[in-house]
């Protein structure tokens, strides 16, 4: 069976790349082991234009947000179900300096579209502990990543182009400018396997560090679902009437399993952040694919032109995957040079 593209991994990167390739008329087959250990399936799908203690705009966010909203609207129309929701972020401020820094940023023309100085009001104040102050971030939102991946999987299973199995690198044969794998032949193989890239024999020279995140799924009776709340950790609406709490950022880890230590830490943060009682229903963990320069890994293998990679989305996959998935599709289909900021050639010499 001949396909234009064989994609390895059906996380957010693989699903969005498949969307743009198929939209352009290319034939695609995906091999995925049911997101085993993948970070996408555990993500809250937050789109946050302002991050960090310095209140910096996320990299290229002015381009990323409009493109992401357009892409998710296309997918909502295709699958006839909602995936994206605009939700303001309420961020607790803990000192006069943080409050003053917020006000200064909000008056900066480059930031004013994202930051609000107005005081936080409404029922959410009945659930959260007082802080020195609160700030609001707008043009933020949330993608229901699990629902999106499930819709893609159902589509792929139904049409027969998604194979639910592990990928065996030893069975990939590269010859005559093409790739063969267990009865499949493709013009190109694109690896979208998240942290699994560190064991990929073709791309493991790339600097994939990995960052372990642990999250809690909780119930807070009556807690408003129109907001995302940040108080050391994020509290964001999740499926059903549950909330996603997290996440931790562990650079050193022994495995991808939830740990008692992180559960205790997250629960302690919640107790300091909330007035209302909460019930922990689940505790999950995954390893994010992170890169030292915090830019995605995208491009074509320097020695094997049949192979390409789309990875390194880290904590910002919901905003990064649409824009860079579309860009990689242009690279693969039309020979457009990869953007130097994300091109894997930046690591070719080391």
Residue, then its C-alpha position, 0 to 999 in steps of 0.5 A: x500500500x502506497x501513501x504520501x506520508x507515514x506519521x508516527x504518533x497521533x498526539x497533538x503534533x501528529x493530528x494537526x499535521x495530518x489535518x493539514x496534509x489531508x486538507x491539501x489532498x495528500x494520503x496519510x497513514x498514522x501509527x500510534x500506540x494509543x498515546x501510551x505515555x504521551x503528554x498530549x493526552x494529559x494536557x489541559x490545552x491552555x492557550x496563554x499569551x502571557x507567561x512567567x514571572x516577568x509577564x512576557x508575551x509568549x513567543x510569536x503569540x500575535x501570529x499563533x492565537x489567530x491561526x490556532x482559533x481558525x484551525x480549531x474552528x475548522x476542526x469543530x466544523x469537520x467533527x461537529x463538536x466543540x474543541x476550543x473555548x475562550x476563557x480569561x485567566x485570573x492570575x493571583x498577584x502576591x506583592x506590591x511589586x507584582x501588582x505594579x509590574x502588572x499595571x505597567x505591562x497593561x499600559x504598554x501598547x504591546x501588551x494592552x490587548x492581553x492584560x486587564x487592570x480592572x479588578x476581578x469580580x464575580x462568584x469566583x471570589x467566593x471560592x478563592x483565597x484573597x491575594x494582594x491583587x488579581x490580574x486578568x489575561x484575555x485572548x486566552x483559552x483552552x482546547x479540549x485536547x483529549x476530545x480532539x485526539x479522540x475524534x481524530x482517532x475515531x476518524x482514522x480507525x473508521x477510514x483505516x488510516x490509523x494503525x493502533x500499534x507500537x512502531x518498530x524502527x528496525x523494520x523501517x527500510x529506506x531505499x530508492x528515495x522512499x520508505x517501506x514499513x511492513x507492507x506500507x510504502x511512503x514518500x516520507x515518514x514524519x516522526x511526531x512521537x513526543x518524548x519518544x524521540x529520545x530513543x529514535x535512532x534517526x533523530x536522537x541527536x537532537x537535544x530532547x531534554x524532557x520535562x515531567x509534569x504531574x496533574x490532579x483531576x479534582x471536583x470543586x462543587x459550584x466552582x465557575x467554569x468560565x475562567x482559568x485560575x492561576x495561583x502557583x498552579x493552574x486550575x482549569x475546567x476539564x471534562x465533565x464537572x472536573x477540573x485540571x490542576x497543574x502542572x509540575x515541571x520536573x527536569x529530573x525524573x526516574x519514570x513517567x509515573x505519578x509520585x506521592x511527593x508531587x501529589x502532596x505538593x499540588x494538594x498543599x498549593x490547592x489548600x492555600x489557593x481555595x476557600x472551597x473544599x475539593x476532592x481529588x479523583x485522579x493523579x496523572x503524569x507524563x513527560x513533555x518533549x522539551x528543547x533547550x531553546x524552547x522552540x519546536x523541532x521541525x524539518x527534514x533529516x540531513x542525510x535521509x530526505x525521506x525522514x522528517x520530524x515535528x516535535x518539541x512543542x513542550x507546554x504550549x502545544x495547543x497554541x504551537x501545533x496549528x501554526x507549525x503543523x501548517x508550516x511543516x505541511x508547506x515544507x513537505x508538500x511545496x518545498x518551502x524552506x523551514x523557518x530558521x527559528x524551528x528548523x532542526x538544522x540549527x542543531x546539525x553541528x552539535 
